[in-house]
Amino acid sequence: MALLGDQPCDLLVTDYSMPGSPQADGFAMIGMIRRRHPELPVLMLSVSNNLAILRMVLDSGVLGLVDKSSSMDELPQAIQAVYRGQAYISRSLRERVEAAGGWRMREGDGKPLSPREVEVLRLLGTGMTVKEISLQLHKSVSTISRQKGDAMLKLGLKGDAELFDYLRDGEI
């Protein structure tokens, strides 16, 4: 992020997840980029299979999304499209979206997850408890529980077993 302030660029190509870096949380990083460099086109690489997360990435202002498991032959095409201000989604990701019947894989209430709900689910997926998440995020246990419940409702998940299956399968 520091380089963006010192070195002007026409386009940012970044990864959604960078464990061990200050920008390890993809949504926090996207938010920071949008606040500091709102005009900068962003192309994001991701290994996530979670369509809700990928939809939120696009909704956050990222113009291009390339599945890291797809052929990197698509990368120049993606860069050119995003540089021109056009949206780009890699072929393999488009195929997964179509196979799933669209961006939502489950019947929820149709509302997108908030960034905080995504963060709570991601932390639950790492094995943290609601109490541990509340301590880390400096929120009450009831707030974290409500955000977890709201996310489950939006995703159409009924109970913790379905939630943890979703987290395991979706790589949130």
PLY file of the C-alpha trace (Angstrom):
ply
format ascii 1.0
element vertex 172
property float x
property float y
property float z
element edge 171
property int vertex1
property int vertex2
end_header
0.00 0.00 0.00
2.86 2.35 0.74
4.12 1.99 -2.84
0.81 3.21 -4.23
1.37 6.56 -2.55
4.92 6.88 -3.86
4.66 5.27 -7.30
1.76 6.29 -9.51
0.31 3.45 -11.55
-2.40 2.95 -14.14
-3.74 -0.31 -12.75
-3.35 -2.43 -9.63
-3.12 -6.22 -9.88
-3.37 -7.77 -6.44
-4.28 -10.96 -4.63
-7.35 -11.19 -2.42
-5.51 -12.96 0.37
-1.96 -12.20 1.46
-1.37 -14.04 4.74
1.27 -12.48 6.93
0.98 -9.01 5.41
-0.76 -5.98 6.91
-3.28 -6.32 4.06
-4.09 -9.99 4.77
-7.82 -9.23 4.85
-8.91 -8.71 1.25
-11.97 -6.62 2.10
-10.00 -4.30 4.36
-7.40 -3.90 1.62
-10.04 -3.14 -1.04
-11.64 -0.57 1.25
-8.29 1.10 1.88
-7.51 1.22 -1.85
-10.95 2.65 -2.68
-10.57 5.36 -0.01
-7.02 6.38 -0.92
-7.12 5.81 -4.69
-10.76 5.79 -5.81
-9.86 6.25 -9.48
-7.38 3.35 -9.60
-8.67 0.33 -11.56
-8.16 -2.92 -9.63
-7.75 -6.45 -10.98
-7.90 -9.06 -8.25
-6.63 -12.63 -8.28
-8.39 -15.12 -6.03
-8.60 -18.82 -5.23
-11.96 -18.47 -3.50
-14.83 -20.66 -4.65
-17.30 -18.74 -2.53
-19.60 -16.92 -4.94
-20.95 -14.60 -2.24
-17.43 -13.40 -1.44
-16.56 -12.98 -5.10
-19.76 -11.01 -5.71
-18.88 -8.71 -2.82
-15.38 -8.20 -4.25
-16.93 -7.00 -7.50
-19.52 -4.88 -5.66
-16.71 -3.18 -3.72
-15.33 -1.59 -6.87
-12.90 -4.21 -8.15
-13.24 -4.20 -11.95
-11.58 -7.51 -12.74
-11.55 -10.89 -11.07
-9.32 -13.75 -12.19
-9.42 -17.21 -10.68
-5.83 -18.17 -9.85
-6.54 -21.76 -10.83
-7.47 -20.68 -14.36
-5.03 -20.30 -17.22
-2.80 -17.28 -16.80
-3.14 -16.83 -20.56
-6.23 -14.78 -19.64
-4.25 -12.32 -17.54
-3.18 -9.99 -20.40
-6.79 -9.85 -21.64
-8.00 -9.10 -18.10
-5.40 -6.36 -17.64
-6.36 -4.72 -20.94
-10.08 -4.80 -20.13
-9.66 -3.38 -16.62
-7.23 -0.72 -17.88
-9.95 0.41 -20.33
-12.43 0.58 -17.44
-14.30 -2.58 -18.44
-15.31 -5.35 -16.08
-13.59 -8.71 -16.54
-14.33 -12.08 -14.97
-12.15 -15.06 -15.88
-13.68 -17.83 -17.96
-13.44 -20.52 -15.28
-15.14 -18.24 -12.76
-17.93 -17.37 -15.22
-18.46 -21.11 -15.80
-18.71 -21.76 -12.04
-21.20 -18.93 -11.65
-23.34 -20.29 -14.49
-23.14 -23.87 -13.16
-24.34 -22.64 -9.77
-27.28 -20.86 -11.39
-25.98 -17.37 -10.73
-24.18 -15.58 -7.93
-26.15 -17.18 -5.10
-25.64 -20.85 -4.45
-28.30 -21.05 -1.72
-31.70 -19.53 -1.27
-31.19 -16.70 1.17
-33.02 -13.43 1.48
-31.24 -11.99 -1.56
-29.26 -9.32 0.29
-25.46 -9.24 -0.01
-23.33 -9.86 3.06
-21.88 -6.77 4.72
-18.09 -6.57 4.98
-18.37 -7.16 8.75
-20.53 -10.26 8.22
-17.96 -11.59 5.77
-15.21 -10.90 8.30
-17.12 -12.70 11.08
-17.71 -15.73 8.83
-14.09 -15.76 7.71
-12.90 -15.73 11.33
-15.38 -18.48 12.25
-13.93 -20.45 9.35
-10.47 -20.21 10.91
-11.80 -21.94 14.02
-12.33 -18.91 16.23
-15.31 -18.85 18.59
-17.84 -16.01 18.73
-16.27 -14.86 22.00
-12.75 -14.85 20.50
-14.01 -12.90 17.49
-15.71 -10.37 19.77
-12.43 -9.80 21.60
-10.43 -9.46 18.39
-12.90 -7.07 16.76
-13.64 -5.17 19.99
-17.37 -5.85 19.71
-19.79 -7.49 22.12
-20.56 -11.20 21.91
-24.18 -10.33 21.12
-23.12 -8.10 18.20
-20.96 -10.86 16.70
-23.74 -13.41 17.26
-26.21 -11.11 15.50
-23.84 -10.60 12.56
-23.33 -14.36 12.31
-27.11 -14.91 12.36
-27.76 -12.17 9.81
-25.17 -13.69 7.48
-26.70 -17.15 7.88
-30.14 -15.73 7.03
-28.79 -13.99 3.93
-27.07 -17.19 2.81
-30.06 -19.40 3.54
-28.16 -21.49 6.10
-30.10 -23.28 8.81
-27.96 -24.03 11.82
-24.29 -24.18 12.69
-23.73 -27.49 10.89
-24.78 -25.94 7.55
-22.73 -22.84 8.32
-19.55 -24.79 8.97
-20.12 -26.97 5.89
-20.50 -23.75 3.90
-17.34 -22.27 5.39
-15.38 -25.44 4.75
-16.61 -25.86 1.18
-16.69 -22.19 0.24
-13.19 -21.24 1.42
-14.48 -17.97 2.80
0 1
1 2
2 3
3 4
4 5
5 6
6 7
7 8
8 9
9 10
10 11
11 12
12 13
13 14
14 15
15 16
16 17
17 18
18 19
19 20
20 21
21 22
22 23
23 24
24 25
25 26
26 27
27 28
28 29
29 30
30 31
31 32
32 33
33 34
34 35
35 36
36 37
37 38
38 39
39 40
40 41
41 42
42 43
43 44
44 45
45 46
46 47
47 48
48 49
49 50
50 51
51 52
52 53
53 54
54 55
55 56
56 57
57 58
58 59
59 60
60 61
61 62
62 63
63 64
64 65
65 66
66 67
67 68
68 69
69 70
70 71
71 72
72 73
73 74
74 75
75 76
76 77
77 78
78 79
79 80
80 81
81 82
82 83
83 84
84 85
85 86
86 87
87 88
88 89
89 90
90 91
91 92
92 93
93 94
94 95
95 96
96 97
97 98
98 99
99 100
100 101
101 102
102 103
103 104
104 105
105 106
106 107
107 108
108 109
109 110
110 111
111 112
112 113
113 114
114 115
115 116
116 117
117 118
118 119
119 120
120 121
121 122
122 123
123 124
124 125
125 126
126 127
127 128
128 129
129 130
130 131
131 132
132 133
133 134
134 135
135 136
136 137
137 138
138 139
139 140
140 141
141 142
142 143
143 144
144 145
145 146
146 147
147 148
148 149
149 150
150 151
151 152
152 153
153 154
154 155
155 156
156 157
157 158
158 159
159 160
160 161
161 162
162 163
163 164
164 165
165 166
166 167
167 168
168 169
169 170
170 171
